Amino acid sequence: TFNDNNNEYTNLASTDATNTSDNTVKYSVVSGNATVDKDTGVVQITGAGTIVIEATYSGNSQYASASATYTLTVNKASQTISFEQSTFTLTLGNTFTAPIATETGTKYGSGTITYEKVEDVNSILQTFDTATGTFTLSGNVGTATIKASKPADDNYEAAAATYTLTGQKKQQTIVF
């Protein structure tokens, strides 16, 4: 998975030949998102996908040259977004600041978080901004579910989080 083990991988090749300093195994990237140290074989992964590494032995007076390849499949890493809580209750007439989804963890993909109104029972949301997740209330009693989404990119899977907002009437008291 992308970002595991500091994006490093090692799979050393060996030969039957008695190597001298002039006839050692050398490594190269045939394809994929990586670099490799030609002498040590340490692969530095630069992105998710399929990587093909080749080890080559140039040969010596007793052994012919040889090469072999291996394939690494690097999966996309997961990313997480969340709201500080998953449910909110709002008494109509009071002010409410719409929560903002935040990326959690230390590594996450590119792309912008967008918002959508998944459900709006009794049309409690009068307006809704998909870029910011902000809204105005209609004054109706009911519930709404808001979803934040962050798209997948080359190295990370998509992420989503939701919260439910319940709009309720103010309590009133009658006094004599």
C-alpha positions as CSV (number, residue, x, y, z in Angstrom):
1,T,0.0,0.0,0.0
2,F,1.2,3.5,-0.9
3,N,2.9,5.2,2.1
4,D,3.6,1.9,4.0
5,N,7.2,1.5,5.2
6,N,8.2,5.0,4.1
7,N,7.6,3.8,0.5
8,E,10.7,1.6,0.5
9,Y,10.9,-2.0,-0.6
10,T,13.9,-4.3,-1.0
11,N,14.0,-7.7,-2.8
12,L,17.7,-8.6,-3.4
13,A,18.7,-10.9,-6.2
14,S,21.4,-13.5,-6.0
15,T,23.4,-15.5,-8.5
16,D,25.3,-18.8,-8.6
17,A,28.4,-16.9,-9.8
18,T,31.2,-15.8,-7.5
19,N,30.9,-12.1,-7.9
20,T,33.8,-9.8,-8.2
21,S,33.6,-6.0,-7.9
22,D,33.2,-5.8,-11.7
23,N,30.5,-8.4,-11.9
24,T,27.8,-7.5,-9.4
25,V,24.0,-7.5,-9.8
26,K,22.6,-4.1,-10.9
27,Y,19.0,-3.0,-10.5
28,S,16.8,-0.9,-12.7
29,V,13.1,0.1,-13.0
30,V,11.6,-1.3,-16.1
31,S,8.2,0.4,-15.5
32,G,6.1,2.0,-12.8
33,N,6.2,4.8,-10.2
34,A,9.5,4.1,-8.5
35,T,13.2,4.6,-8.4
36,V,15.8,2.0,-7.5
37,D,19.3,2.2,-6.2
38,K,21.2,0.4,-8.9
39,D,23.7,-1.1,-6.4
40,T,21.6,-1.9,-3.3
41,G,18.3,-2.7,-5.0
42,V,16.3,-0.5,-2.5
43,V,13.2,0.6,-4.3
44,Q,11.7,4.0,-3.5
45,I,8.0,3.9,-4.4
46,T,6.7,7.2,-5.8
47,G,3.1,6.2,-6.5
48,A,0.5,3.4,-6.5
49,G,0.3,1.0,-9.4
50,T,2.4,-1.8,-10.9
51,I,6.2,-1.5,-10.7
52,V,8.6,-3.9,-12.6
53,I,12.2,-4.1,-11.3
54,E,15.0,-5.8,-13.2
55,A,18.1,-7.3,-11.7
56,T,21.0,-7.8,-14.2
57,Y,24.2,-9.7,-13.8
58,S,26.8,-8.9,-16.4
59,G,28.6,-12.2,-16.3
60,N,32.3,-13.1,-15.8
61,S,34.8,-15.6,-17.3
62,Q,32.8,-18.6,-15.9
63,Y,29.2,-17.4,-16.0
64,A,27.0,-15.9,-18.7
65,S,25.1,-12.7,-18.1
66,A,21.6,-13.1,-16.7
67,S,18.6,-11.0,-15.8
68,A,15.4,-11.4,-13.9
69,T,12.4,-9.2,-13.1
70,Y,9.9,-9.0,-10.3
71,T,6.7,-7.1,-10.1
72,L,5.4,-5.0,-7.2
73,T,1.7,-4.1,-7.0
74,V,1.3,-1.0,-4.9
75,N,-2.3,-0.4,-3.8
76,K,-3.8,3.0,-3.2
77,A,-3.7,4.1,0.4
78,S,-6.9,5.0,2.2
79,Q,-7.6,8.6,3.4
80,T,-10.1,9.6,6.0
81,I,-12.2,12.7,6.4
82,S,-14.5,13.3,9.4
83,F,-16.8,15.6,11.1
84,E,-16.3,16.4,14.8
85,Q,-19.5,14.6,15.6
86,S,-22.1,12.7,13.6
87,T,-25.4,14.2,14.9
88,F,-26.4,17.8,15.7
89,T,-29.7,19.0,17.1
90,L,-30.7,22.6,16.4
91,T,-33.5,24.5,17.9
92,L,-35.1,26.6,15.2
93,G,-34.4,30.2,15.5
94,N,-31.0,29.7,17.1
95,T,-27.8,30.2,15.1
96,F,-25.8,27.1,13.9
97,T,-22.4,27.0,12.2
98,A,-22.2,24.2,9.7
99,P,-19.4,21.8,10.6
100,I,-16.5,21.4,8.2
101,A,-15.1,18.0,7.3
102,T,-11.4,17.7,8.1
103,E,-8.8,15.3,6.8
104,T,-7.5,13.1,9.5
105,G,-4.1,11.4,9.7
106,T,-0.8,12.7,8.4
107,K,-1.0,11.6,4.7
108,Y,-3.9,12.2,2.3
109,G,-4.5,12.7,-1.3
110,S,-5.1,15.7,-3.5
111,G,-8.5,17.0,-4.4
112,T,-11.1,19.2,-2.7
113,I,-13.7,18.1,-0.2
114,T,-17.2,18.8,-1.5
115,Y,-20.6,18.5,0.2
116,E,-24.0,17.2,-0.8
117,K,-27.4,17.1,0.7
118,V,-28.1,13.3,0.9
119,E,-31.5,13.6,2.6
120,D,-33.7,16.5,3.6
121,V,-36.9,15.4,5.4
122,N,-39.5,18.2,5.5
123,S,-37.2,20.5,3.5
124,I,-35.4,22.0,6.6
125,L,-32.6,23.3,4.4
126,Q,-33.6,26.4,2.4
127,T,-30.2,26.8,0.6
128,F,-27.2,24.6,0.5
129,D,-23.6,25.3,-0.8
130,T,-21.9,22.2,-2.2
131,A,-18.4,23.9,-2.0
132,T,-18.5,24.8,1.7
133,G,-21.3,22.8,3.2
134,T,-23.0,25.9,4.6
135,F,-26.8,26.3,4.4
136,T,-29.7,28.4,5.6
137,L,-32.6,26.8,7.4
138,S,-36.2,27.0,6.1
139,G,-37.8,27.1,9.5
140,N,-39.3,23.6,9.1
141,V,-38.9,20.8,11.6
142,G,-37.2,17.7,10.3
143,T,-33.8,16.1,9.6
144,A,-31.2,16.5,7.0
145,T,-28.1,14.3,6.2
146,I,-25.1,16.0,4.8
147,K,-22.2,14.1,3.2
148,A,-18.7,15.3,2.6
149,S,-16.7,13.6,-0.1
150,K,-13.1,13.7,-1.2
151,P,-12.3,12.1,-4.6
152,A,-9.8,9.4,-5.2
153,D,-6.5,10.3,-6.9
154,D,-3.6,8.4,-8.3
155,N,-2.4,7.2,-4.9
156,Y,-5.4,7.5,-2.5
157,E,-8.9,6.0,-2.4
158,A,-11.9,8.2,-2.1
159,A,-13.2,9.2,1.4
160,A,-16.6,10.3,2.8
161,A,-18.2,11.3,6.0
162,T,-21.8,12.2,7.0
163,Y,-23.6,14.0,9.7
164,T,-27.3,14.3,10.5
165,L,-28.9,17.6,11.5
166,T,-32.2,17.6,13.3
167,G,-34.2,20.8,13.5
168,Q,-36.7,21.0,16.3
169,K,-39.1,23.7,17.6
170,K,-38.4,25.9,20.5
171,Q,-39.9,24.8,23.8
172,Q,-42.3,27.3,25.2
173,T,-43.6,27.7,28.7
174,I,-46.9,29.2,29.9
175,V,-46.8,31.0,33.2
176,F,-49.6,32.6,35.3
